[in-house]
Every structure is written in structure tokens, then in C-alpha cells.
Amino acid sequence: MAHKKWVLREADKSLANDLSEKFNIDPFIAYLLVARGVDSELAFSDFVSESVKLVSPFDFKDMDRAAQTINTSLKNNERICIFGDYDCDGVTSTAIMLKYLRKQGADVFHYIPSREGEGYGLNNNAIDEIKRKNTSLIITVDNGISAFDEADHIYSLGMKLVITDHHQPSEILPRAEAVVNPHLKDNNLEFREYCGAGVAFKLICALEGNNSDKLIDEYIDLVAIGTIGDVVPLVNENRVFVREGLKKINNNPSPAVKAFKDINKDKKYSANDIVFQLCPKINAVGRMSHANAALEFLISDDYIECSEKFNELLSENANRQEEEKNILDDISHKIEKNPFLVSNRVIVIAGQGYHQGVVGIVASHIVEKYSKPAIIIGIDKNGTARGSARSIDGFNIFEAINSCQEDIIQFGGHPLAAGVTLKEENIELFTKHINEYALREYEIMPPQKLVVDCMLSPFYLSLDLLKNLSVLEPYGASNPQAVFGIKKMKLISVSPMSEGKHIRLELEKRGRVFRVIKFSSPYDEFPYSTGDYLDLAVRITDNFFNGKHFLSVQATDIRLSSSDDERYFDEKNKYELFIQSKIADKSLYPKRNVSADVYRFLSLNGGYNYGVENLYFRMQDKLTYGQLLFSLEAFKETGLISVFGDKIKLNEIKNKVNLEETKILKSLKEIIGFEQ
């Protein structure tokens, strides 16, 4: 994975001490909360409170009109359609509205579009089909805020529309009886970052006359799953939704949740468990086939049926994982043949037949590996190319795509994720233009960051600390699990786990040995050796085994203690600027002694199997990033080495080589104007 810049949180220690005393909370936990922005008495009180405080649903603009419209339809026994979406938030939103209206005796059905055939949101063919079922009212959940033409079509057919959505609205709104969206200017809301399921829950609270107690008991697990799955900030009311939802999931589960929990019946499930174990399986059905199966799983009151449906979710998730692996393997081959693909500031990679339900996940993997914005594009048989983009904090991928209007058919999204449609023949121009935009607007590309709550001695990691940290739960967006930085740990040993998929490290500090697990880090790809001094970013969890509690320390990032972040990001930026725009810097050119040092290192180690970034940090005191890359390019040109992905293999050659006569270094010397 790409090297990340560690960013250390800071807090007012005096304020943290005052809040610690006032609320009788461990001073260290108070410090962590203040560092996360919980820095007033009111915010602190709300955060640590166990009470259920929800704002009135009628603080949403148009909520009264939405409730009145729906109640009128119920009274007149009119047919109602819930129009949802195929992701976890959309499916849980649909489930909430469908279950509630059925309990009210409504003549109600649902429509979720297919990802492959229809795409996101309302479409006129679906509206026509809904009309043929004698529908009078359509209620959207998790979509509809930009459906202007579709709204007009609904009214032209004599139907009415209520829109509930949480995506950003434009200045003009679609025609509807009511538009309920937390981001509308006229809302009487301080907090606006609800997901679609949260907005749907607010609507059923309004239909109950703001009597939420009964609804919390019945629907809060669905609200929590949708909130966790949509990765909205787990603060304010979202925090209440998830906290109360987890109580229901653990203590009084619905048949669907019980079927899911049967994987590990005795486990107490956290928000992290839901986001990694349940939400992907709900999403997988919408990605690979149709989300109706996930909806039926969530709304069924029959445990046996839920178990059967959950097995279907598991099967589709396995299909999704296989499809994901196939695309990643294909991309790896493309990069191996053409390394320049990942030298661009924005990585754009296209392939025939890439599954549209998976390209977004693949883009996230590429961002994680290369620490750059990535757009993965699937091309269909008709030459239509549809891509999914993911970005890093500080680079607005939405605006970047927007700058390429002449190359694309349509697009949408937000600063960190977007979708784009274009013709196959325009992919090359689109790649060129989006990277020109990146060079023009971002002189220095923002590094991918890892936020560290505080630096800590490993001696303080304990079950007592873990117990105190429970105040921070539930974890999620804007309130992640605490990450602690630990410096200068000596590596004693590395052991494979789960057939080499994960590793267990033994590290030593001041005579005491600590064990740390690193998940998804294959044993044969671990770049560090016994005796290395390492800095680790870790999280701690409870490992309950054989009736006892053990502290589990899990590494999220590992690096050599000698690593110099500032140098790395500065030097890497200079190298990439040169590759993309030929902006010259003399620090790029590897003199003879530098190249000799690199080759000597490779010779002593029989090549290198852990990638260029790790090789750079091994040799950071001897060279610059650019010098290493150009040395390796010269070695490749002369046949001294071969490169296969992250692996550098030494070749045997009989003739003596002169690196300075290689095309790559002669060209570099000429452009830079370097004289020996």
C-alpha cells in the first residue's frame, strides 16, 4: 500500500482537563475527544450522553406537506410506490418506508432500479411501469433531488410525487408535493449530514405525529445499517441512530439480523462489524444482480426465509469478490506492461467488460495502493464507457471531471467519488485533459493521510485503556476508532497467519516483547526484516477466547523509524512533475556513485521483492526518489534488471554497461542541463 503522511491530532490540554473533571471522564479520553473537535460543554455532554434526543422531523422543510400528502393517500386507499436505490442506504430506506406503510394498511409496493440496466434514480420507463400498476403516489427514498424531467413525467401521467433524499440539491427543485432533504436552505436544522435511511426514518416519525419511541424500537436497526453503510458522519443524531441500532442488533435482533448474526452467535457486534461484514453483502446483491433480494432479506419476518436470503447475499458477495479480483488482476497486467499508467496525477484505466457494479470498489483499491485519484472505466460491447472515480482528501475529483465536459457524455458525484460516462474513443483525450487539469490546479498533489490520535508508549496499551475508549463508540466516519502511534519498536520476528494472508509481529522495546497483528499483509510481501526499527500506527480491540478477554493490537500502518515523510513527498512530487510536464530539477539525475549504490544494494539482496517505495526508504539517506527511479530505468534499459510488478530481478549480462550512455539518462541530462 502507498506510503501515507501521518497527521497527529492536537488538543487544548487545559480544556480537556476541565471537561474531564466536569464530566468525570478519564483525562486521556477527554483529551482524545477535544482533539476530535468535541470541545465545548454542550458538545461534550451530547457526545457522552446515553439519552435518546432527536430533533423534531418537522424541522425539515416540507415535512408537514410530505406527511399530509401520504396520510391523504392512506385515507383514500390510493396505491403508493416506494422508489428506492440499489445500495445499502437505498435498500434500508426502502425497507423502512415499506414496512411502516404496510403496518398502516397501505396499498404499497416498491421499485428499485437495476444498476446495470437502469442506473441510479428515477427513469421514465420505470415511471411508466409504475403507472400501469394504478399508482397514485410515488415516494422516493435516497434519490429524486435531481429528477426534473422525471418529475414532470410523473405529473403528466396523473400521479403525485414526494421526494425524500439527502444528496446535494440545486437552486431549483423538481416538481413535487413535498421535497424533504436535510441540505435545503430553509430547513430549521443545525445538523444536516443524514443518509437516506435517516431521512426516511424522520418521515415515518412525522407520520406518527413525532412519536418516535415506538418507531425506534421497531426500525432503528435498519436506520443504523443504512447510516453505517452510507459512511455519513457518526456524530449528532447519526450517532444516536447507530448507538440505539446496535443495541437492538445485539439484544433484540430482527429475523434478518439474527440470520446474519448466526455466523458468530456469541459476538457483540460493533459498527465496524456491520460496515465490514453486513453492508458489503447487502451492497453485493445490487452490484451483481438485483437489490430486491437484499430488500426481501431485510423486511421478512420469517427467520428461515431470512436465512435462505442471507445465503443468497453470501453467494453474490463471493461473485463480487471474484469479479473484483479479475479486474484487479487485469489492471496489474496493464500496469506491468505500461508503468506510465500510474505515473499520472490522476490514474485512468479502462478495460473491456469491466463489471459496473465493481469498478468503484476497484478504484478504491487503486487509490489505496498508489495514493492518487483513480478512475476505473468499463467499456461495453457498444463502445460506451462508464467509469467510477475515487479520490483522496484535498483533490476534488468532481471538479476535475467537470473540467473535461467536451470529452464526456454525463457525470455526477462529489469531491471524493464520482461516476462518468463517455465514448470509448474519447478515453485517451479524457485522460490527457484531466491530468492537464490536475497539473494546472494542483502544483503539489495532496498526500494520502493517516490521522493519528496521539503518540503513545506501548506500555500504556491495555484492557483498561480499551475499556475507557468505549466512551468513543460507536465508531464510523468523523469518529473513527482511535489510532495510536508507537515509535522505534525493534522487530524480533514475523510469523504467517491464515495460510500467509496475515502476519503476527513480535516487537521489543526496553526489554519487553509486544505482539501485533497486521491483517491483509501477506507474509511473503512484508518488506521488513528482523532487527529493523519500526514505527507503527495501531488500533486495539478485545479478543474474547475460551472465556477470557485478551488485548489485540492491530497495525494499520508500519514504516521504518528512519523514514522522512517531508523529503519523500517533496522528492516524489518533483519526479512526477518531470514525468508529466518535463519541469526540470537537478536532484533527479543519478550520478555514477548513486547508481552504483543502488546496484550494490540489489546485488547484496539478490534483487528486491517489495516495490520501489520500500526500496526508496531503505536507501533514503543515500539518494533522492527521482535518482532511484531513473537509476532503475537505466538498469532496465541495459538489461541489468527486469521488473515484474513490485519485484526487481537481477539479470546476468556479460558485457560491461555504461549507464550514462543510456537513452533515459542522456535525455534526462539534456533536459535538465546537467553537467558533470
Disulfide bonds with the S-S distance in Angstrom:
none
